[in-house]
């Protein structure tokens, strides 16, 4: 089972995250500051780090930078900061996901699962869900052994949703991750691409589920 490193100078937050992590079957290690976090990563196998930003001795950004220079361990950042700049900076230095405090422990666990699964999927060349086959390196999609006529952006969208399967993704999140931060689009851009993607997936269109009032998720039912 995957081992999570929970890094936060607030003991109550570590306790809550630890409780939910254990309930979800994960092993848990803890650190209360940045230096302890780096020491834990060096001394034991860690599969994912849940990392606070504002901490004594070494902040979360610097910890993330150092982790990413020597490993591919995924990092989910926790922060009370809500400014877009903070999120952008985090993603630039290699943060895999970002949650703003106060957060839902259940959603955090869903994101942990998605990030870990994304890492597994990224090590694979192909994904297969029933009759839907995705060749990542070849950037092609087959529906019941026939090549689907998807645009490059539709493939990007599908891959991102597959990598985050079972996680509800807002339209804003999809715009940010698939179209990049400088794209000046709106919700209709996402909706129109989802409509075409569903059409091209044919009998597997229902794998893309509408989350009412939020966005979409990829879910194999």
GUTOR-987795 format. One record per residue: chain; x, y, z of N, C-alpha, C in turn. Coordinates in steps of 0.2 Angstrom, whole numbers, plus 5000, padded with zeros to 4 digits. Example, Ala and Ser with C-alpha at 12.3 -4.5 7.8 and 13.67 -1.06 7.14 Angstrom:
<atoms>
["A" [5066 4972 5039] [5062 4978 5039] [5066 4984 5039]];
["A" [5064 4989 5035] [5068 4995 5036] [5064 5000 5039]];
</atoms>
This chain:
<atoms>
["A" [5004 4994 5000] [5000 5000 5000] [5004 5006 5000]];
["A" [5002 5011 4997] [5006 5018 4996] [5007 5021 5003]];
["A" [5013 5024 5004] [5014 5028 5010] [5014 5035 5009]];
["A" [5010 5039 5013] [5010 5046 5012] [5014 5049 5017]];
["A" [5017 5055 5015] [5020 5059 5020] [5016 5066 5021]];
["A" [5014 5067 5027] [5009 5073 5029] [5014 5078 5032]];
["A" [5014 5084 5029] [5019 5089 5031] [5015 5095 5033]];
["A" [5014 5097 5039] [5011 5103 5041] [5013 5104 5049]];
["A" [5014 5111 5050] [5016 5113 5057] [5010 5113 5062]];
["A" [5004 5112 5059] [4998 5112 5063] [4996 5104 5065]];
["A" [4997 5102 5071] [4996 5095 5073] [4989 5093 5071]];
["A" [4984 5097 5072] [4977 5095 5071] [4976 5094 5064]];
["A" [4979 5097 5059] [4978 5096 5052] [4981 5089 5051]];
["A" [4987 5088 5053] [4990 5081 5052] [4986 5076 5055]];
["A" [4983 5077 5061] [4979 5071 5064] [4973 5070 5059]];
["A" [4970 5075 5057] [4964 5074 5053] [4966 5070 5046]];
["A" [4971 5073 5043] [4973 5070 5036] [4975 5063 5038]];
["A" [4979 5061 5043] [4981 5055 5045] [4975 5050 5046]];
["A" [4970 5052 5049] [4964 5048 5051] [4961 5046 5044]];
["A" [4960 5050 5040] [4957 5049 5033] [4961 5044 5029]];
["A" [4968 5046 5029] [4973 5042 5025] [4973 5034 5028]];
["A" [4973 5034 5034] [4972 5027 5037] [4966 5023 5035]];
["A" [4960 5027 5036] [4954 5024 5034] [4954 5022 5026]];
["A" [4958 5025 5022] [4958 5023 5015] [4963 5018 5014]];
["A" [4967 5016 5019] [4971 5010 5018] [4978 5012 5016]];
["A" [4980 5019 5017] [4987 5021 5016] [4991 5020 5023]];
["A" [4998 5019 5022] [5002 5020 5027] [5004 5028 5028]];
["A" [5006 5030 5034] [5007 5037 5035] [5013 5038 5038]];
["A" [5017 5043 5036] [5023 5046 5040] [5021 5054 5041]];
["A" [5024 5057 5046] [5022 5064 5047] [5029 5068 5048]];
["A" [5028 5074 5046] [5033 5079 5048] [5030 5086 5049]];
["A" [5033 5090 5054] [5030 5096 5056] [5034 5102 5053]];
["A" [5039 5101 5050] [5042 5107 5046] [5046 5104 5040]];
["A" [5048 5109 5036] [5051 5107 5030] [5057 5103 5030]];
["A" [5062 5104 5035] [5068 5100 5036] [5066 5093 5038]];
["A" [5061 5092 5042] [5059 5086 5044] [5056 5082 5038]];
["A" [5053 5086 5034] [5050 5082 5028] [5056 5080 5023]];
["A" [5061 5084 5022] [5066 5082 5018] [5070 5076 5021]];
["A" [5071 5076 5027] [5074 5070 5031] [5070 5064 5030]];
["A" [5063 5064 5031] [5059 5059 5030] [5059 5056 5023]];
["A" [5059 5060 5018] [5060 5058 5011] [5066 5054 5010]];
["A" [5071 5056 5013] [5078 5053 5012] [5078 5046 5016]];
["A" [5075 5045 5021] [5076 5040 5026] [5071 5034 5024]];
["A" [5065 5035 5021] [5060 5030 5020] [5057 5031 5013]];
["A" [5054 5025 5010] [5051 5026 5004] [5044 5030 5005]];
["A" [5043 5035 5001] [5037 5039 5001] [5034 5039 4994]];
["A" [5028 5038 4994] [5024 5038 4987] [5021 5044 4985]];
["A" [5019 5048 4990] [5016 5055 4989] [5017 5059 4995]];
["A" [5018 5066 4994] [5018 5070 4999] [5013 5075 4999]];
["A" [5009 5076 5005] [5004 5081 5006] [5008 5087 5010]];
["A" [5008 5092 5007] [5013 5097 5009] [5010 5104 5010]];
["A" [5011 5107 5016] [5008 5114 5018] [5014 5119 5015]];
["A" [5011 5125 5014] [5016 5130 5011] [5019 5134 5017]];
["A" [5015 5137 5021] [5018 5141 5027] [5020 5136 5033]];
["A" [5027 5135 5033] [5030 5131 5039] [5036 5134 5041]];
["A" [5038 5133 5047] [5045 5135 5050] [5051 5132 5047]];
["A" [5056 5135 5047] [5063 5132 5045] [5063 5132 5037]];
["A" [5058 5129 5034] [5059 5129 5026] [5052 5128 5024]];
["A" [5050 5133 5019] [5043 5133 5017] [5041 5127 5012]];
["A" [5035 5126 5011] [5033 5121 5006] [5036 5122 4999]];
["A" [5036 5128 4997] [5039 5129 4990] [5046 5126 4989]];
["A" [5050 5128 4994] [5057 5126 4994] [5057 5118 4995]];
["A" [5053 5115 4999] [5053 5108 5000] [5051 5105 4994]];
["A" [5046 5107 4990] [5044 5104 4984] [5050 5104 4979]];
["A" [5053 5110 4978] [5059 5111 4974] [5064 5105 4975]];
["A" [5066 5105 4981] [5071 5100 4983] [5069 5093 4981]];
["A" [5063 5091 4983] [5060 5084 4982] [5060 5083 4974]];
["A" [5058 5088 4970] [5057 5087 4963] [5064 5086 4960]];
["A" [5069 5089 4963] [5076 5089 4959] [5079 5082 4960]];
["A" [5077 5078 4965] [5080 5072 4966] [5075 5066 4965]];
["A" [5069 5067 4964] [5064 5061 4963] [5058 5063 4959]];
["A" [5054 5059 4958] [5047 5060 4955] [5041 5059 4959]];
["A" [5043 5060 4966] [5037 5059 4971] [5032 5064 4970]];
["A" [5026 5063 4969] [5021 5068 4968] [5019 5072 4974]];
["A" [5017 5078 4973] [5016 5082 4979] [5009 5086 4978]];
["A" [5005 5085 4983] [4999 5089 4984] [5000 5095 4989]];
["A" [4999 5101 4987] [5000 5107 4991] [4994 5109 4994]];
["A" [4995 5110 5001] [4989 5113 5005] [4991 5120 5007]];
["A" [4986 5125 5006] [4988 5132 5007] [4982 5136 5009]];
["A" [4982 5141 5013] [4977 5146 5015] [4977 5151 5009]];
["A" [4982 5151 5005] [4982 5157 5000] [4978 5155 4994]];
["A" [4974 5160 4992] [4969 5158 4987] [4971 5162 4980]];
["A" [4976 5166 4980] [4978 5170 4975] [4980 5166 4969]];
["A" [4979 5167 4963] [4980 5163 4957] [4988 5163 4956]];
["A" [4992 5168 4958] [4999 5168 4957] [5002 5162 4961]];
["A" [4999 5161 4967] [5002 5156 4972] [5001 5149 4969]];
["A" [4995 5148 4966] [4994 5141 4962] [4999 5141 4956]];
["A" [4999 5146 4952] [5003 5145 4946] [5011 5144 4948]];
["A" [5013 5147 4953] [5020 5146 4955] [5021 5139 4958]];
["A" [5016 5137 4961] [5016 5130 4964] [5017 5125 4958]];
["A" [5013 5126 4953] [5013 5121 4947] [5019 5122 4943]];
["A" [5022 5128 4943] [5028 5129 4939] [5034 5125 4942]];
["A" [5034 5124 4949] [5039 5121 4952] [5038 5113 4953]];
["A" [5033 5111 4950] [5031 5104 4950] [5026 5101 4954]];
["A" [5022 5105 4958] [5016 5103 4962] [5011 5099 4957]];
["A" [5009 5093 4960] [5005 5089 4956] [4997 5091 4956]];
["A" [4996 5094 4962] [4989 5096 4964] [4989 5101 4969]];
["A" [4984 5105 4970] [4983 5110 4975] [4977 5111 4978]];
["A" [4976 5111 4985] [4970 5112 4988] [4971 5118 4993]];
["A" [4965 5122 4993] [4965 5128 4997] [4962 5126 5004]];
["A" [4965 5128 5010] [4962 5127 5016] [4956 5133 5017]];
["A" [4951 5131 5021] [4949 5124 5023] [4947 5119 5018]];
["A" [4949 5113 5018] [4948 5108 5013] [4944 5102 5016]];
["A" [4941 5099 5011] [4937 5092 5013] [4942 5087 5013]];
["A" [4943 5083 5019] [4947 5077 5019] [4945 5072 5014]];
["A" [4939 5071 5013] [4937 5066 5008] [4939 5068 5001]];
["A" [4938 5075 4999] [4941 5077 4993] [4948 5076 4992]];
["A" [4952 5077 4998] [4959 5077 4998] [4961 5069 4996]];
["A" [4957 5065 4999] [4959 5058 4998] [4957 5056 4991]];
["A" [4952 5059 4988] [4950 5057 4981] [4956 5060 4977]];
["A" [4959 5066 4978] [4964 5068 4974] [4971 5064 4975]];
["A" [4972 5062 4981] [4978 5058 4982] [4977 5051 4978]];
["A" [4971 5048 4978] [4970 5042 4974] [4971 5044 4966]];
["A" [4969 5050 4964] [4969 5052 4957] [4977 5053 4955]];
["A" [4980 5056 4959] [4987 5058 4958] [4991 5051 4958]];
["A" [4990 5047 4962] [4994 5041 4962] [4992 5036 4956]];
["A" [4986 5036 4954] [4984 5033 4948] [4987 5036 4942]];
["A" [4987 5042 4942] [4990 5046 4936] [4997 5044 4936]];
["A" [5001 5043 4941] [5008 5041 4941] [5008 5034 4938]];
["A" [5004 5030 4940] [5004 5023 4937] [5002 5023 4930]];
["A" [4997 5027 4928] [4995 5027 4921] [5001 5030 4916]];
["A" [5004 5035 4919] [5009 5039 4915] [5015 5034 4914]];
["A" [5016 5028 4918] [5021 5023 4916] [5019 5018 4911]];
["A" [5012 5019 4909] [5010 5014 4904] [5009 5018 4897]];
["A" [5010 5014 4892] [5009 5016 4886] [5002 5016 4883]];
["A" [4998 5012 4886] [4991 5012 4884] [4986 5011 4890]];
["A" [4980 5013 4889] [4975 5012 4893] [4969 5009 4890]];
["A" [4965 5004 4893] [4960 5001 4890] [4954 5001 4895]];
["A" [4948 5003 4893] [4942 5003 4897] [4937 5000 4892]];
["A" [4935 4994 4894] [4930 4990 4889] [4933 4991 4882]];
["A" [4929 4993 4877] [4931 4994 4870] [4935 5000 4869]];
["A" [4936 5004 4874] [4940 5011 4873] [4947 5010 4874]];
["A" [4951 5011 4869] [4958 5010 4870] [4962 5017 4868]];
["A" [4967 5019 4873] [4970 5025 4872] [4978 5023 4871]];
["A" [4981 5025 4866] [4988 5025 4865] [4991 5031 4866]];
["A" [4994 5032 4872] [4997 5038 4874] [5002 5041 4870]];
["A" [5008 5037 4869] [5013 5039 4865] [5011 5041 4858]];
["A" [5007 5036 4855] [5005 5037 4848] [4999 5042 4848]];
["A" [4996 5045 4853] [4991 5050 4854] [4985 5048 4849]];
["A" [4983 5042 4850] [4977 5039 4846] [4972 5036 4850]];
["A" [4966 5036 4848] [4961 5033 4852] [4957 5028 4848]];
["A" [4955 5022 4850] [4951 5017 4846] [4945 5016 4850]];
["A" [4940 5015 4846] [4933 5014 4849] [4931 5007 4846]];
["A" [4931 5002 4850] [4929 4995 4847] [4933 4994 4841]];
["A" [4940 4995 4842] [4945 4993 4837] [4945 4997 4831]];
["A" [4941 5003 4831] [4942 5008 4825] [4944 5014 4828]];
["A" [4949 5017 4824] [4952 5023 4826] [4947 5029 4826]];
["A" [4946 5032 4832] [4942 5038 4833] [4945 5044 4830]];
["A" [4941 5048 4827] [4943 5055 4824] [4943 5060 4829]];
["A" [4948 5060 4833] [4948 5066 4838] [4953 5071 4836]];
["A" [4952 5077 4838] [4957 5083 4837] [4962 5082 4842]];
["A" [4968 5085 4841] [4973 5085 4846] [4971 5088 4853]];
["A" [4967 5093 4853] [4964 5096 4860] [4959 5091 4863]];
["A" [4955 5087 4859] [4951 5082 4862] [4955 5076 4865]];
["A" [4960 5075 4862] [4965 5070 4865] [4968 5072 4871]];
["A" [4970 5078 4871] [4973 5081 4878] [4967 5081 4883]];
["A" [4961 5083 4881] [4956 5083 4886] [4954 5076 4889]];
["A" [4954 5071 4885] [4952 5065 4887] [4958 5062 4891]];
["A" [4964 5063 4889] [4970 5060 4893] [4970 5064 4900]];
["A" [4968 5070 4901] [4968 5073 4907] [4963 5070 4912]];
["A" [4957 5069 4909] [4951 5067 4912] [4953 5059 4915]];
["A" [4956 5055 4910] [4958 5049 4912] [4963 5048 4918]];
["A" [4968 5053 4917] [4973 5053 4922] [4970 5055 4929]];
["A" [4964 5059 4929] [4961 5061 4935] [4954 5057 4936]];
["A" [4954 5051 4934] [4947 5048 4934] [4944 5047 4941]];
["A" [4937 5048 4941] [4933 5048 4947] [4934 5054 4951]];
["A" [4938 5059 4948] [4938 5066 4952] [4934 5071 4948]];
["A" [4929 5074 4951] [4925 5079 4948] [4930 5085 4946]];
["A" [4930 5087 4940] [4934 5093 4938] [4930 5099 4935]];
["A" [4931 5104 4938] [4927 5110 4936] [4929 5112 4929]];
["A" [4925 5116 4926] [4927 5119 4919] [4933 5123 4920]];
["A" [4933 5127 4925] [4939 5132 4926] [4945 5127 4926]];
["A" [4945 5122 4930] [4951 5118 4931] [4953 5115 4924]];
["A" [4948 5113 4920] [4950 5110 4914] [4953 5115 4909]];
["A" [4950 5121 4909] [4953 5126 4905] [4960 5128 4907]];
["A" [4961 5128 4913] [4968 5129 4916] [4973 5124 4914]];
["A" [4971 5118 4915] [4976 5112 4914] [4976 5110 4906]];
["A" [4971 5110 4903] [4971 5108 4896] [4973 5113 4891]];
["A" [4970 5119 4892] [4971 5125 4887] [4977 5129 4890]];
["A" [4980 5128 4895] [4985 5132 4899] [4982 5138 4902]];
["A" [4987 5141 4906] [4985 5147 4910] [4983 5153 4906]];
["A" [4986 5154 4900] [4985 5160 4896] [4980 5160 4891]];
["A" [4976 5155 4892] [4970 5154 4887] [4964 5158 4889]];
["A" [4962 5163 4885] [4956 5167 4887] [4950 5164 4884]];
["A" [4948 5158 4887] [4941 5155 4884] [4936 5156 4890]];
["A" [4931 5152 4889] [4925 5152 4894] [4923 5145 4895]];
["A" [4917 5144 4899] [4915 5138 4900] [4912 5134 4893]];
["A" [4910 5138 4889] [4907 5136 4883] [4913 5132 4879]];
["A" [4919 5134 4879] [4924 5131 4876] [4925 5123 4878]];
["A" [4925 5123 4885] [4925 5116 4888] [4919 5112 4886]];
["A" [4913 5115 4886] [4907 5111 4885] [4906 5109 4878]];
["A" [4909 5113 4873] [4909 5111 4866] [4913 5106 4864]];
["A" [4919 5106 4868] [4924 5100 4867] [4922 5094 4870]];
["A" [4918 5094 4876] [4916 5088 4879] [4910 5085 4874]];
["A" [4906 5090 4871] [4901 5087 4867] [4904 5083 4861]];
["A" [4909 5086 4858] [4912 5083 4852] [4915 5076 4854]];
["A" [4919 5076 4860] [4922 5071 4863] [4917 5065 4864]];
["A" [4912 5067 4867] [4907 5061 4868] [4904 5058 4862]];
["A" [4903 5063 4857] [4901 5060 4850] [4906 5055 4847]];
["A" [4912 5057 4848] [4917 5053 4845] [4919 5046 4849]];
["A" [4917 5046 4855] [4918 5040 4859] [4912 5035 4858]];
["A" [4907 5037 4855] [4901 5033 4853] [4898 5029 4859]];
["A" [4899 5023 4859] [4895 5019 4864] [4898 5020 4871]];
["A" [4904 5023 4872] [4908 5024 4878] [4907 5032 4880]];
["A" [4902 5035 4877] [4901 5042 4879] [4899 5043 4886]];
["A" [4896 5038 4889] [4894 5039 4896] [4900 5039 4901]];
["A" [4906 5037 4899] [4912 5037 4903] [4913 5044 4905]];
["A" [4911 5049 4901] [4912 5056 4903] [4905 5058 4907]];
["A" [4905 5059 4913] [4900 5061 4917] [4899 5068 4919]];
["A" [4893 5071 4918] [4892 5078 4920] [4891 5078 4927]];
["A" [4895 5083 4931] [4894 5084 4938] [4890 5091 4938]];
["A" [4884 5090 4940] [4879 5096 4940] [4882 5102 4944]];
["A" [4882 5107 4941] [4884 5113 4944] [4891 5114 4945]];
["A" [4895 5110 4942] [4903 5110 4943] [4906 5109 4936]];
["A" [4906 5103 4933] [4910 5101 4927] [4909 5094 4925]];
["A" [4914 5091 4925] [4914 5084 4922] [4919 5079 4926]];
["A" [4918 5073 4925] [4923 5068 4927] [4923 5062 4923]];
["A" [4928 5058 4922] [4929 5052 4919] [4928 5046 4924]];
["A" [4923 5042 4922] [4921 5037 4927] [4918 5031 4923]];
["A" [4922 5025 4924] [4920 5019 4921] [4915 5016 4925]];
["A" [4908 5015 4923] [4903 5012 4927] [4902 5005 4926]];
</atoms>
